[in-house]
Each structure stands twice: as structure tokens, then as C-alpha cells.
Amino acid sequence: MSNFYFMEIYFLSMAILTLMSFYLAQSLRSAINNGQTVRNIAKVFCSIFCIFVASLFLYAHLSLNFISSIIIFTFHLFIVFFQMAMIWFPKPD
């Protein structure tokens, strides 16, 4: 029973970290759209953080076994691709 509570707390913390990674990606996107200088090292570190959080969240999501793993993988790949697009796409014209 305590293992179930541990996974719930872990799942909640990963959801919060995913929201934080979206906030970081949005901050970089806002700076890019405003024409501010955004260094590549900031983009790299933000990308690493987003991928790391997504991989940990994927592990937590797969351990719960409540929906198909194909749906879970698709969901997490969409999150990562969306965050990478926010970070790496150039300023729109």
C-alpha cells in the first residue's frame, strides 16, 4: 500500500516538473519572439531539463499500468516535440 502512495507522490511531482519545463520553454519562446538574445547554451540546458523530466515522467506513467503503453509513449513524445519546437524554432517573420 505504501508503494502505491509513493507512486502517486512521484507522479504528482513529475506533473509539476512538466509544468515547470513548459514554463521554461515558454520563457525562452517569449524572449526569442521579443528579439532578445538567447544563447544556445540556455536552449541546450532547457532541452536537457525537458527531456530528463519527460523520461522520468514516462517511467512513472508506465509503472502505473492503467492505459496502453502506446498511448503513453505517444503522449510523452508529443510533449517533448512540442517543448523542443518552443525552444528551437526561430522567430516568426
C-alpha positions in Angstrom: 0.0 0.0 0.0 2.8 2.4 0.8 4.3 1.8 -2.7 1.1 3.0 -4.2 1.3 6.3 -2.3 4.9 6.6 -3.3 4.0 6.4 -6.9 1.1 8.9 -6.5 3.5 11.4 -5.0 6.1 10.7 -7.6 3.5 11.1 -10.4 2.4 14.4 -8.9 5.9 15.7 -8.7 6.6 14.7 -12.3 3.4 16.5 -13.4 4.6 19.7 -11.6 8.1 19.4 -13.1 6.5 19.0 -16.6 4.6 22.2 -16.0 7.8 23.9 -14.9 9.5 22.7 -18.1 6.7 24.2 -20.2 7.1 27.4 -18.3 10.9 27.4 -19.1 10.3 26.7 -22.7 7.6 29.4 -22.9 10.0 31.9 -21.3 12.6 31.1 -24.0 10.0 31.4 -26.7 8.9 34.8 -25.4 12.5 36.0 -25.3 13.0 34.8 -28.9 9.8 36.4 -30.1 10.7 39.7 -28.5 14.0 39.8 -30.4 16.2 39.3 -27.3 19.5 37.5 -27.5 19.0 33.9 -26.4 22.2 31.9 -26.1 22.4 28.4 -27.4 23.7 27.1 -24.1 20.4 28.2 -22.5 18.5 26.3 -25.1 20.6 23.2 -24.6 20.2 23.2 -20.8 16.5 23.8 -21.1 16.2 21.0 -23.7 18.2 18.6 -21.4 15.9 19.5 -18.5 12.8 19.0 -20.6 14.0 15.6 -21.9 15.1 14.5 -18.4 11.8 15.4 -16.9 9.9 13.7 -19.7 11.9 10.5 -19.3 11.3 10.4 -15.6 7.6 11.1 -16.1 7.4 8.4 -18.7 8.9 5.9 -16.2 6.3 6.9 -13.6 3.5 6.8 -16.2 4.5 3.3 -17.4 4.7 1.9 -13.9 1.1 2.7 -13.1 -0.2 0.4 -16.0 -3.6 1.9 -16.3 -3.7 2.6 -20.1 -1.9 1.2 -23.1 1.8 1.9 -23.3 1.4 3.1 -27.0 -0.8 5.9 -25.8 1.6 6.8 -23.0 4.6 6.9 -25.4 2.7 9.0 -27.9 1.6 11.4 -25.2 5.1 11.9 -23.9 6.7 12.2 -27.4 4.1 14.9 -28.2 5.1 16.8 -25.0 8.8 16.6 -25.8 8.4 17.6 -29.5 6.2 20.5 -28.5 8.7 21.7 -26.0 11.6 21.3 -28.4 9.6 23.3 -31.0 9.1 26.1 -28.5 12.8 26.2 -27.7 14.5 25.7 -31.0 12.2 27.2 -33.7 13.4 30.6 -34.9 11.5 33.9 -34.5 8.5 34.0 -36.8 8.5 36.7 -39.5 
